[in-house]
Amino acid sequence: MKPATLWFLPMYFPARLIQLRKALDLTQQGLAEAAQLHVNQVRRYEAGTAQPTLDALIRLAKALHVSLDNLVFAEGERGPGEDMELLFEAVSEFSEEEKQIVRSVLAGLVLQHSARRLDAPRTTARKQAVPVQADG
């Protein structure tokens, strides 16, 4: 019996890998050599019959001169939405002092959000707990 394969990469990964390889005018063999992988592995990744390890993904990203995000995520799948991109673009015009203030504010908001998310299960559990009454 064939072992089950867990698929963690998006279904478009093989097409994205082919697109990036061809954009650099590389053959499968050329990409394999640049990434220090066996050509059969590159063929399997492009055919969608195998998924690369994290180490292989890093090697592929370096060989293709792209970030890991660019290699495995669709355009716009990760990162800020268009409205936030416009705000960040405006912030790029700020002085370094103003940018530091924005960083501090954002870091505080992210920390606050994370704390709420981590505390939510405990708060819910406390609300659902049934109080025990002592016999009296």
ABEGO torsion letter per residue (X at the ends): XBBBBBBABBAAAAAAAAAAAAAAGBBAAAAAAAAGBBAAAAAAAAAGABBBBAAAAAAAAAAAGBBAAAAABBBGABEBBAAAAAAAAAAAABBAAAAAAAAAAAAAAAAAAAAAAAAAAAAAAAAABBBBBBBX
